[in-house]
């Protein structure tokens, strides 16, 4: 579980991105809960957790370390080919970095939910994200 208040400003910054991706179901956090949005699209359902970070431009391994408690919580969501878990890390200036949780760790994705050009997806991830 994370310490500190709910990142309401980060959630407000992330909401337009979520709305652009599909039908958004906002979630209210409860004790032990880390989910902020459920985004329903034609091909998948995305469970998104929004968080604040002071060091947004770190390498992927460092981001995994920073987000390890959120990753541990999202790992409790049952794995399914039509469901993805994502972490949207926001800095104090309103910049957002997007990560998808896979079986092996984090993969950086774009704001549209597609992997970045230099990202190689693990074999367990469906290849078509349109």
N, C-alpha and C positions, 0 to 999 in steps of 0.2 A: 504494500500500500504506500502511496506517495504521501509525503509530508506537505503541509501548507494548504492554502485555499485553492478552490477550483479556479483554473485559469480562464476566467470569464472573458477577458479581452482577447485572448488567443482563440477562444471558441468563436467569438464574434468575427474575428479576422478570417477564420477557417470556414465559416458558414457559407459565404458565396461560392467558394471552391466546391464544397459538398453539394450545393444546389445545382451547380453546373454538371455534376456527375450523375445525378439521378434524384429519385424521390427520397427525401431526408426525413428520418424519424429521430428527433432529438431524444436523448436519454438523460435522465437525472441521476447523478452519481449517488450511490449509497455507500455504506461502509464496505470497503473491499472492492467496490466496483470502479472500473477505470474507463468505461465506455461512454463516449460523448455523442456519437452519431451512429445510426445504422443507415446505410445508403443502399437503396434497392434499385438495381438496374435490370435490364433484360437478361443479361448473361451471368450476373453474379450479385451477391449481397456482400457489402463491405462493412465491417465493424471497425470504426475509427476511434482512436484515442488521441486527444489533443493534449499536448504538454508544452510547458515552457522550458527553455534551456538558455543558459548564458553563453555556451560555446556551441554554436550551430554549425560552424564551418570545419569541424573536425573530420578526420578520416572515418570510414565506416566502422572500423573496429572500436574506435573511441566512442562513437555514437552508441554502439551496442553496449558498451560499458556504462555510459551515462543512463541509458534507458533500460537497464537490466531488470529493474523491479516491474516496470510496465510490461516488458517482454514476458516475464514470469507469470504475470497475471493473465495476459492474453493467450498464453500457451494452454490455459485451462479451457479455452473455447474448443469444442470438438472440431477436428480437421474434416473438411469437406471440399470437394472440387468446385462447388458453386459458392463457396464462402471464403472471403479473405479477411485477414486482420491487418490493420494498418496503424502506424503511429505517425502522427503529424506533429513534428517538433517546430515550435515557433520561438523566435528570439524576441527580445524586448523592443525591436524596431519594426516588427510586423512581418519579417521574412519567415517563410515556412519551408521546411524540408520534409519530404514524404518518404516513408519506408513501409515496405510490405514484409510481414513476418512469414518466413518459410520454415520448413522442417530443420534447416541448418543454420538459420540466423536471419539477418535483415538483408533486404535487397532495396536499393534506392529506386524510387519511381518518380515520375513526373506528376504534376497536378491533375492530369487527366487519368491517372491510374495505370498508365502504361510504363513498362520499364524504360529506364534511360538507355540511350543508344549504346553505351559502353558496358551495360549490365548483362551478365549471363545468368539466365534463370536456371534454377535447379530442375532436375528431370520431373519432380512431382508437381510442378506448376503447369497448369494448362497453357498451351502456347498461344491461344487466340484470346486477346483481351479487348477486342473491339466491342 
